[in-house]
Amino acid sequence: MKAAVVSTFSAPPSYEDFPDPAPAGDDEIIVDVLAAGLHPRVRSQADGSHYTSTNELPIVPGIDGVGRGGDGRLRYFVLPDTTLGSMAEQTVIDTRRSIVLPESADPVTVAAAMNPAMASWVALRRRTDFQPGQSVLVLGAGNAGQMAVQIAKLLGASQIVAAGRGDRRLARLPAVGATDVVPLDGEPAAVARRLGKAAADVDVVIDYLWGEPAASAMAAVIADRTNRGKPLTWIEIGSVAGSTAAIPSAALRAARLMIVGSGQGSVGACEYLAELPALAETITAGKLEVSAVAVPLADVGQAWAAIDAVDRIVLTPRQ
């Protein structure tokens, strides 16, 4: 079969032949892959930088997707850590890590949305006791951040501050629920002042950045907080701005701040799987606006080069 194959962590995948898959367990089946999202998590899988990487090569990247099994049913599936990912004409899935989709579901939309939406969906439902009426700061409002804005609104947030870069991305956010938008471009002190003014009293931060921007934002928010005894939960989801952040000790003493992570390990596999049906129903019912572009799997090199794409790229092996 044809697949996107990673033979070295220093180069993007190439479109080439790969051995046909074979199920090994009673709950495993082969599916024809219809759509697989090119998520940041997939990029880190393919370059060996993700914390779950085993450095085993070659691999087919892809952590989830939409496919059709031999029984004819359409499924969204999540793959375990494996060398045979979803960016191939076929893959092996564990049916216990999948859900059956309605035939009306659009594979590209589901493949584009489930992974980035799951990050904030699980963060707000599993990593904090989020309540309707609370307020949220989305730090790093890119593609996944746009989903976070919508999910926070769906779950009843009263105020949603979205902070990010790029005029095109930021311009979309008020229409999907952001009550305030903060550009992160410019001189750091000015950015900190903008964040402090807009987000001083939020209840929850969904942080896709980490690194120096998170440390600066944390200091700014706490410094301008009206009531520092009011709980602030900072949920670290991504680290696109750096894997470490120099958090000043005063930030932990001067406010009722709790920093938690949300990802593989801090959220168990069973917890993720338990959230799949409700999130899939939300997406297939059209309750979230999804920005996606389909690219044939044969053009995987071109897709990989589009690092700054505004829309989520979805590879379609059978287009």
Contacts in CASP RR format, 6 or more apart in sequence:
PFRMAT RR
TARGET T0000
AUTHOR 0000-0000-0000
METHOD contacts of the structure
MODEL  1
MKAAVVSTFSAPPSYEDFPDPAPAGDDEIIVDVLAAGLHPRVRSQADGSH
YTSTNELPIVPGIDGVGRGGDGRLRYFVLPDTTLGSMAEQTVIDTRRSIV
LPESADPVTVAAAMNPAMASWVALRRRTDFQPGQSVLVLGAGNAGQMAVQ
IAKLLGASQIVAAGRGDRRLARLPAVGATDVVPLDGEPAAVARRLGKAAA
DVDVVIDYLWGEPAASAMAAVIADRTNRGKPLTWIEIGSVAGSTAAIPSA
ALRAARLMIVGSGQGSVGACEYLAELPALAETITAGKLEVSAVAVPLADV
GQAWAAIDAVDRIVLTPRQ
1 17 0 8 1.000
1 18 0 8 1.000
1 19 0 8 1.000
1 20 0 8 1.000
1 21 0 8 1.000
1 88 0 8 1.000
1 89 0 8 1.000
1 90 0 8 1.000
2 15 0 8 1.000
2 16 0 8 1.000
2 17 0 8 1.000
2 18 0 8 1.000
2 88 0 8 1.000
2 89 0 8 1.000
2 297 0 8 1.000
2 298 0 8 1.000
2 317 0 8 1.000
3 15 0 8 1.000
3 16 0 8 1.000
3 17 0 8 1.000
3 18 0 8 1.000
3 60 0 8 1.000
3 87 0 8 1.000
3 88 0 8 1.000
3 89 0 8 1.000
3 297 0 8 1.000
3 317 0 8 1.000
4 13 0 8 1.000
4 14 0 8 1.000
4 15 0 8 1.000
4 60 0 8 1.000
4 61 0 8 1.000
4 87 0 8 1.000
4 88 0 8 1.000
4 297 0 8 1.000
4 300 0 8 1.000
4 315 0 8 1.000
5 13 0 8 1.000
5 14 0 8 1.000
5 15 0 8 1.000
5 16 0 8 1.000
5 18 0 8 1.000
5 58 0 8 1.000
5 59 0 8 1.000
5 60 0 8 1.000
6 12 0 8 1.000
6 13 0 8 1.000
6 46 0 8 1.000
6 57 0 8 1.000
6 58 0 8 1.000
6 59 0 8 1.000
6 60 0 8 1.000
6 61 0 8 1.000
7 14 0 8 1.000
7 57 0 8 1.000
7 58 0 8 1.000
8 57 0 8 1.000
9 46 0 8 1.000
9 47 0 8 1.000
9 48 0 8 1.000
9 49 0 8 1.000
9 55 0 8 1.000
9 57 0 8 1.000
10 47 0 8 1.000
12 46 0 8 1.000
12 300 0 8 1.000
12 301 0 8 1.000
12 304 0 8 1.000
12 305 0 8 1.000
13 46 0 8 1.000
13 60 0 8 1.000
13 61 0 8 1.000
13 87 0 8 1.000
13 300 0 8 1.000
13 301 0 8 1.000
13 304 0 8 1.000
14 300 0 8 1.000
14 301 0 8 1.000
15 297 0 8 1.000
15 298 0 8 1.000
15 299 0 8 1.000
15 300 0 8 1.000
15 301 0 8 1.000
18 58 0 8 1.000
18 60 0 8 1.000
18 88 0 8 1.000
20 90 0 8 1.000
21 30 0 8 1.000
21 84 0 8 1.000
21 88 0 8 1.000
21 90 0 8 1.000
21 91 0 8 1.000
21 92 0 8 1.000
22 30 0 8 1.000
22 92 0 8 1.000
23 29 0 8 1.000
23 30 0 8 1.000
23 92 0 8 1.000
24 92 0 8 1.000
27 94 0 8 1.000
27 95 0 8 1.000
27 96 0 8 1.000
28 92 0 8 1.000
28 93 0 8 1.000
28 94 0 8 1.000
28 95 0 8 1.000
29 69 0 8 1.000
29 70 0 8 1.000
29 71 0 8 1.000
29 92 0 8 1.000
29 93 0 8 1.000
29 95 0 8 1.000
30 69 0 8 1.000
30 70 0 8 1.000
30 90 0 8 1.000
30 91 0 8 1.000
30 92 0 8 1.000
31 67 0 8 1.000
31 68 0 8 1.000
31 69 0 8 1.000
31 70 0 8 1.000
31 75 0 8 1.000
31 77 0 8 1.000
31 90 0 8 1.000
31 91 0 8 1.000
31 92 0 8 1.000
31 93 0 8 1.000
32 67 0 8 1.000
32 68 0 8 1.000
32 69 0 8 1.000
32 89 0 8 1.000
32 90 0 8 1.000
32 317 0 8 1.000
32 318 0 8 1.000
33 65 0 8 1.000
33 66 0 8 1.000
33 67 0 8 1.000
33 86 0 8 1.000
33 87 0 8 1.000
33 88 0 8 1.000
33 89 0 8 1.000
33 90 0 8 1.000
33 91 0 8 1.000
33 317 0 8 1.000
33 318 0 8 1.000
34 65 0 8 1.000
34 66 0 8 1.000
34 67 0 8 1.000
34 68 0 8 1.000
34 74 0 8 1.000
34 107 0 8 1.000
34 111 0 8 1.000
34 316 0 8 1.000
34 317 0 8 1.000
34 318 0 8 1.000
35 65 0 8 1.000
35 66 0 8 1.000
35 67 0 8 1.000
35 107 0 8 1.000
35 108 0 8 1.000
35 110 0 8 1.000
35 111 0 8 1.000
35 112 0 8 1.000
35 294 0 8 1.000
35 314 0 8 1.000
35 315 0 8 1.000
35 316 0 8 1.000
36 62 0 8 1.000
36 64 0 8 1.000
36 65 0 8 1.000
36 66 0 8 1.000
36 85 0 8 1.000
36 86 0 8 1.000
36 87 0 8 1.000
36 111 0 8 1.000
36 314 0 8 1.000
36 315 0 8 1.000
36 317 0 8 1.000
37 62 0 8 1.000
37 64 0 8 1.000
37 65 0 8 1.000
37 86 0 8 1.000
37 111 0 8 1.000
37 112 0 8 1.000
37 115 0 8 1.000
37 312 0 8 1.000
37 313 0 8 1.000
37 314 0 8 1.000
37 315 0 8 1.000
38 295 0 8 1.000
38 303 0 8 1.000
38 304 0 8 1.000
38 312 0 8 1.000
38 313 0 8 1.000
38 314 0 8 1.000
38 315 0 8 1.000
39 63 0 8 1.000
39 115 0 8 1.000
39 116 0 8 1.000
39 312 0 8 1.000
40 144 0 8 1.000
40 238 0 8 1.000
40 240 0 8 1.000
41 50 0 8 1.000
41 63 0 8 1.000
41 115 0 8 1.000
42 61 0 8 1.000
42 62 0 8 1.000
42 63 0 8 1.000
42 87 0 8 1.000
43 304 0 8 1.000
44 50 0 8 1.000
44 53 0 8 1.000
45 52 0 8 1.000
45 53 0 8 1.000
45 59 0 8 1.000
45 61 0 8 1.000
45 62 0 8 1.000
45 63 0 8 1.000
46 59 0 8 1.000
46 61 0 8 1.000
46 304 0 8 1.000
48 55 0 8 1.000
52 81 0 8 1.000
52 264 0 8 1.000
54 81 0 8 1.000
56 83 0 8 1.000
58 83 0 8 1.000
59 83 0 8 1.000
59 84 0 8 1.000
59 85 0 8 1.000
60 83 0 8 1.000
60 84 0 8 1.000
60 85 0 8 1.000
60 86 0 8 1.000
60 87 0 8 1.000
60 88 0 8 1.000
60 91 0 8 1.000
61 85 0 8 1.000
61 87 0 8 1.000
62 79 0 8 1.000
62 85 0 8 1.000
62 86 0 8 1.000
62 87 0 8 1.000
63 78 0 8 1.000
63 79 0 8 1.000
63 85 0 8 1.000
63 86 0 8 1.000
63 115 0 8 1.000
64 76 0 8 1.000
64 77 0 8 1.000
64 78 0 8 1.000
64 79 0 8 1.000
64 86 0 8 1.000
64 111 0 8 1.000
64 114 0 8 1.000
64 115 0 8 1.000
65 76 0 8 1.000
65 77 0 8 1.000
65 86 0 8 1.000
65 107 0 8 1.000
65 110 0 8 1.000
65 111 0 8 1.000
65 114 0 8 1.000
66 74 0 8 1.000
66 75 0 8 1.000
66 76 0 8 1.000
66 77 0 8 1.000
66 101 0 8 1.000
66 105 0 8 1.000
66 107 0 8 1.000
66 110 0 8 1.000
66 111 0 8 1.000
67 74 0 8 1.000
67 75 0 8 1.000
67 76 0 8 1.000
67 77 0 8 1.000
67 107 0 8 1.000
68 74 0 8 1.000
68 75 0 8 1.000
69 75 0 8 1.000
73 100 0 8 1.000
74 100 0 8 1.000
74 101 0 8 1.000
74 102 0 8 1.000
74 103 0 8 1.000
74 105 0 8 1.000
74 107 0 8 1.000
75 93 0 8 1.000
75 95 0 8 1.000
75 98 0 8 1.000
75 99 0 8 1.000
75 100 0 8 1.000
75 101 0 8 1.000
76 98 0 8 1.000
76 99 0 8 1.000
76 101 0 8 1.000
76 110 0 8 1.000
76 111 0 8 1.000
76 114 0 8 1.000
76 276 0 8 1.000
76 280 0 8 1.000
77 86 0 8 1.000
77 93 0 8 1.000
77 94 0 8 1.000
77 97 0 8 1.000
77 98 0 8 1.000
78 97 0 8 1.000
78 98 0 8 1.000
78 272 0 8 1.000
78 273 0 8 1.000
78 276 0 8 1.000
79 85 0 8 1.000
79 86 0 8 1.000
79 91 0 8 1.000
79 93 0 8 1.000
79 97 0 8 1.000
80 94 0 8 1.000
80 97 0 8 1.000
84 91 0 8 1.000
84 92 0 8 1.000
85 91 0 8 1.000
87 297 0 8 1.000
87 300 0 8 1.000
87 315 0 8 1.000
87 317 0 8 1.000
88 297 0 8 1.000
88 317 0 8 1.000
89 297 0 8 1.000
89 317 0 8 1.000
89 318 0 8 1.000
96 273 0 8 1.000
97 269 0 8 1.000
97 273 0 8 1.000
99 276 0 8 1.000
99 277 0 8 1.000
99 280 0 8 1.000
101 110 0 8 1.000
101 280 0 8 1.000
101 284 0 8 1.000
102 284 0 8 1.000
104 284 0 8 1.000
105 280 0 8 1.000
105 284 0 8 1.000
107 316 0 8 1.000
108 292 0 8 1.000
108 294 0 8 1.000
108 314 0 8 1.000
108 316 0 8 1.000
109 283 0 8 1.000
109 284 0 8 1.000
109 290 0 8 1.000
109 292 0 8 1.000
110 280 0 8 1.000
110 283 0 8 1.000
110 284 0 8 1.000
111 292 0 8 1.000
111 314 0 8 1.000
112 290 0 8 1.000
112 291 0 8 1.000
112 292 0 8 1.000
112 311 0 8 1.000
112 312 0 8 1.000
112 314 0 8 1.000
113 147 0 8 1.000
113 283 0 8 1.000
113 288 0 8 1.000
113 290 0 8 1.000
113 292 0 8 1.000
113 312 0 8 1.000
114 276 0 8 1.000
114 279 0 8 1.000
114 280 0 8 1.000
114 283 0 8 1.000
116 143 0 8 1.000
116 144 0 8 1.000
116 145 0 8 1.000
116 147 0 8 1.000
116 312 0 8 1.000
117 144 0 8 1.000
117 147 0 8 1.000
117 151 0 8 1.000
117 279 0 8 1.000
117 282 0 8 1.000
117 283 0 8 1.000
117 288 0 8 1.000
118 272 0 8 1.000
118 275 0 8 1.000
118 279 0 8 1.000
119 144 0 8 1.000
119 147 0 8 1.000
119 148 0 8 1.000
119 208 0 8 1.000
119 237 0 8 1.000
119 238 0 8 1.000
119 262 0 8 1.000
119 263 0 8 1.000
120 138 0 8 1.000
120 144 0 8 1.000
120 145 0 8 1.000
120 147 0 8 1.000
120 148 0 8 1.000
120 151 0 8 1.000
120 152 0 8 1.000
120 206 0 8 1.000
120 237 0 8 1.000
121 151 0 8 1.000
121 275 0 8 1.000
121 279 0 8 1.000
122 262 0 8 1.000
122 263 0 8 1.000
122 267 0 8 1.000
122 271 0 8 1.000
122 272 0 8 1.000
122 275 0 8 1.000
123 206 0 8 1.000
123 235 0 8 1.000
123 237 0 8 1.000
123 262 0 8 1.000
124 130 0 8 1.000
124 136 0 8 1.000
124 151 0 8 1.000
124 152 0 8 1.000
124 155 0 8 1.000
124 204 0 8 1.000
124 206 0 8 1.000
125 155 0 8 1.000
125 275 0 8 1.000
126 262 0 8 1.000
126 267 0 8 1.000
126 271 0 8 1.000
126 275 0 8 1.000
127 233 0 8 1.000
127 235 0 8 1.000
127 260 0 8 1.000
127 261 0 8 1.000
127 262 0 8 1.000
127 266 0 8 1.000
127 267 0 8 1.000
128 204 0 8 1.000
128 233 0 8 1.000
128 235 0 8 1.000
128 260 0 8 1.000
130 155 0 8 1.000
130 203 0 8 1.000
130 204 0 8 1.000
132 155 0 8 1.000
132 156 0 8 1.000
132 157 0 8 1.000
132 158 0 8 1.000
133 156 0 8 1.000
133 157 0 8 1.000
133 158 0 8 1.000
134 156 0 8 1.000
134 157 0 8 1.000
134 158 0 8 1.000
134 203 0 8 1.000
134 204 0 8 1.000
135 157 0 8 1.000
135 158 0 8 1.000
135 159 0 8 1.000
135 160 0 8 1.000
135 161 0 8 1.000
135 201 0 8 1.000
135 202 0 8 1.000
135 203 0 8 1.000
135 204 0 8 1.000
136 148 0 8 1.000
136 152 0 8 1.000
136 157 0 8 1.000
136 159 0 8 1.000
136 160 0 8 1.000
136 161 0 8 1.000
136 202 0 8 1.000
136 203 0 8 1.000
136 204 0 8 1.000
136 205 0 8 1.000
136 206 0 8 1.000
137 161 0 8 1.000
137 162 0 8 1.000
137 163 0 8 1.000
137 195 0 8 1.000
137 199 0 8 1.000
137 202 0 8 1.000
137 204 0 8 1.000
137 205 0 8 1.000
137 206 0 8 1.000
137 217 0 8 1.000
137 221 0 8 1.000
138 145 0 8 1.000
138 148 0 8 1.000
138 149 0 8 1.000
138 152 0 8 1.000
138 160 0 8 1.000
138 161 0 8 1.000
138 162 0 8 1.000
138 163 0 8 1.000
138 178 0 8 1.000
138 205 0 8 1.000
138 206 0 8 1.000
138 208 0 8 1.000
139 163 0 8 1.000
139 164 0 8 1.000
139 205 0 8 1.000
139 206 0 8 1.000
139 207 0 8 1.000
139 208 0 8 1.000
139 209 0 8 1.000
139 213 0 8 1.000
139 214 0 8 1.000
139 217 0 8 1.000
140 162 0 8 1.000
140 163 0 8 1.000
140 164 0 8 1.000
140 165 0 8 1.000
140 184 0 8 1.000
140 207 0 8 1.000
140 208 0 8 1.000
140 209 0 8 1.000
140 240 0 8 1.000
141 148 0 8 1.000
141 149 0 8 1.000
141 162 0 8 1.000
141 163 0 8 1.000
141 164 0 8 1.000
141 169 0 8 1.000
141 170 0 8 1.000
141 173 0 8 1.000
141 178 0 8 1.000
141 181 0 8 1.000
141 208 0 8 1.000
142 164 0 8 1.000
142 169 0 8 1.000
142 208 0 8 1.000
143 291 0 8 1.000
143 310 0 8 1.000
143 311 0 8 1.000
143 312 0 8 1.000
144 208 0 8 1.000
144 237 0 8 1.000
145 162 0 8 1.000
145 206 0 8 1.000
145 208 0 8 1.000
146 169 0 8 1.000
146 172 0 8 1.000
146 173 0 8 1.000
146 176 0 8 1.000
146 289 0 8 1.000
146 291 0 8 1.000
147 288 0 8 1.000
148 206 0 8 1.000
148 208 0 8 1.000
149 160 0 8 1.000
149 162 0 8 1.000
149 173 0 8 1.000
149 176 0 8 1.000
149 177 0 8 1.000
149 178 0 8 1.000
150 176 0 8 1.000
150 177 0 8 1.000
150 288 0 8 1.000
150 289 0 8 1.000
151 288 0 8 1.000
152 160 0 8 1.000
152 206 0 8 1.000
153 160 0 8 1.000
153 176 0 8 1.000
153 177 0 8 1.000
154 282 0 8 1.000
154 287 0 8 1.000
154 288 0 8 1.000
159 179 0 8 1.000
159 180 0 8 1.000
159 202 0 8 1.000
160 177 0 8 1.000
160 178 0 8 1.000
160 179 0 8 1.000
160 180 0 8 1.000
161 178 0 8 1.000
161 179 0 8 1.000
161 180 0 8 1.000
161 181 0 8 1.000
161 182 0 8 1.000
161 198 0 8 1.000
161 199 0 8 1.000
161 202 0 8 1.000
162 170 0 8 1.000
162 173 0 8 1.000
162 178 0 8 1.000
162 180 0 8 1.000
162 181 0 8 1.000
162 182 0 8 1.000
163 181 0 8 1.000
163 182 0 8 1.000
163 183 0 8 1.000
163 184 0 8 1.000
163 195 0 8 1.000
163 198 0 8 1.000
163 199 0 8 1.000
163 217 0 8 1.000
164 170 0 8 1.000
164 182 0 8 1.000
164 183 0 8 1.000
164 184 0 8 1.000
165 183 0 8 1.000
165 184 0 8 1.000
165 185 0 8 1.000
166 183 0 8 1.000
166 185 0 8 1.000
168 310 0 8 1.000
169 310 0 8 1.000
170 181 0 8 1.000
170 183 0 8 1.000
172 291 0 8 1.000
173 181 0 8 1.000
174 181 0 8 1.000
175 289 0 8 1.000
176 289 0 8 1.000
180 198 0 8 1.000
180 199 0 8 1.000
182 191 0 8 1.000
182 194 0 8 1.000
182 195 0 8 1.000
182 198 0 8 1.000
182 199 0 8 1.000
183 191 0 8 1.000
183 194 0 8 1.000
184 191 0 8 1.000
184 213 0 8 1.000
185 191 0 8 1.000
188 216 0 8 1.000
191 216 0 8 1.000
192 216 0 8 1.000
192 217 0 8 1.000
192 219 0 8 1.000
192 220 0 8 1.000
193 220 0 8 1.000
195 216 0 8 1.000
195 217 0 8 1.000
195 220 0 8 1.000
195 221 0 8 1.000
196 220 0 8 1.000
196 221 0 8 1.000
196 223 0 8 1.000
196 224 0 8 1.000
197 224 0 8 1.000
199 205 0 8 1.000
199 217 0 8 1.000
199 221 0 8 1.000
200 221 0 8 1.000
200 224 0 8 1.000
200 225 0 8 1.000
200 226 0 8 1.000
201 225 0 8 1.000
201 226 0 8 1.000
201 227 0 8 1.000
201 230 0 8 1.000
202 221 0 8 1.000
202 232 0 8 1.000
203 230 0 8 1.000
203 231 0 8 1.000
203 232 0 8 1.000
203 233 0 8 1.000
204 232 0 8 1.000
204 233 0 8 1.000
204 234 0 8 1.000
204 235 0 8 1.000
205 217 0 8 1.000
205 218 0 8 1.000
205 221 0 8 1.000
205 232 0 8 1.000
205 233 0 8 1.000
205 234 0 8 1.000
205 235 0 8 1.000
206 235 0 8 1.000
206 237 0 8 1.000
207 214 0 8 1.000
207 217 0 8 1.000
207 234 0 8 1.000
207 235 0 8 1.000
207 236 0 8 1.000
207 237 0 8 1.000
207 238 0 8 1.000
208 237 0 8 1.000
208 238 0 8 1.000
208 240 0 8 1.000
209 217 0 8 1.000
209 238 0 8 1.000
209 239 0 8 1.000
209 240 0 8 1.000
209 241 0 8 1.000
209 242 0 8 1.000
210 236 0 8 1.000
210 238 0 8 1.000
210 239 0 8 1.000
210 240 0 8 1.000
210 241 0 8 1.000
210 242 0 8 1.000
210 243 0 8 1.000
210 244 0 8 1.000
210 245 0 8 1.000
211 239 0 8 1.000
211 241 0 8 1.000
211 242 0 8 1.000
211 243 0 8 1.000
211 244 0 8 1.000
211 245 0 8 1.000
212 241 0 8 1.000
212 242 0 8 1.000
212 245 0 8 1.000
212 246 0 8 1.000
213 241 0 8 1.000
214 236 0 8 1.000
214 241 0 8 1.000
214 245 0 8 1.000
215 245 0 8 1.000
215 246 0 8 1.000
215 247 0 8 1.000
215 248 0 8 1.000
218 234 0 8 1.000
218 247 0 8 1.000
218 251 0 8 1.000
218 257 0 8 1.000
219 248 0 8 1.000
219 251 0 8 1.000
221 232 0 8 1.000
222 228 0 8 1.000
222 232 0 8 1.000
222 251 0 8 1.000
222 254 0 8 1.000
222 255 0 8 1.000
222 257 0 8 1.000
225 232 0 8 1.000
225 255 0 8 1.000
228 254 0 8 1.000
228 255 0 8 1.000
228 256 0 8 1.000
229 255 0 8 1.000
229 256 0 8 1.000
230 256 0 8 1.000
231 256 0 8 1.000
231 258 0 8 1.000
232 255 0 8 1.000
232 256 0 8 1.000
232 257 0 8 1.000
232 258 0 8 1.000
233 258 0 8 1.000
233 260 0 8 1.000
234 257 0 8 1.000
234 258 0 8 1.000
234 259 0 8 1.000
234 260 0 8 1.000
235 260 0 8 1.000
235 261 0 8 1.000
235 262 0 8 1.000
236 259 0 8 1.000
236 260 0 8 1.000
236 261 0 8 1.000
236 262 0 8 1.000
237 261 0 8 1.000
237 262 0 8 1.000
237 263 0 8 1.000
247 259 0 8 1.000
251 257 0 8 1.000
260 266 0 8 1.000
282 288 0 8 1.000
283 290 0 8 1.000
290 312 0 8 1.000
291 310 0 8 1.000
291 311 0 8 1.000
291 312 0 8 1.000
292 311 0 8 1.000
292 312 0 8 1.000
292 313 0 8 1.000
292 314 0 8 1.000
293 309 0 8 1.000
293 311 0 8 1.000
293 312 0 8 1.000
293 313 0 8 1.000
293 314 0 8 1.000
294 314 0 8 1.000
294 315 0 8 1.000
294 316 0 8 1.000
294 319 0 8 1.000
295 302 0 8 1.000
295 303 0 8 1.000
295 313 0 8 1.000
295 314 0 8 1.000
295 315 0 8 1.000
295 316 0 8 1.000
296 315 0 8 1.000
296 316 0 8 1.000
296 319 0 8 1.000
297 315 0 8 1.000
297 316 0 8 1.000
297 317 0 8 1.000
297 319 0 8 1.000
300 315 0 8 1.000
303 313 0 8 1.000
303 315 0 8 1.000
306 313 0 8 1.000
END
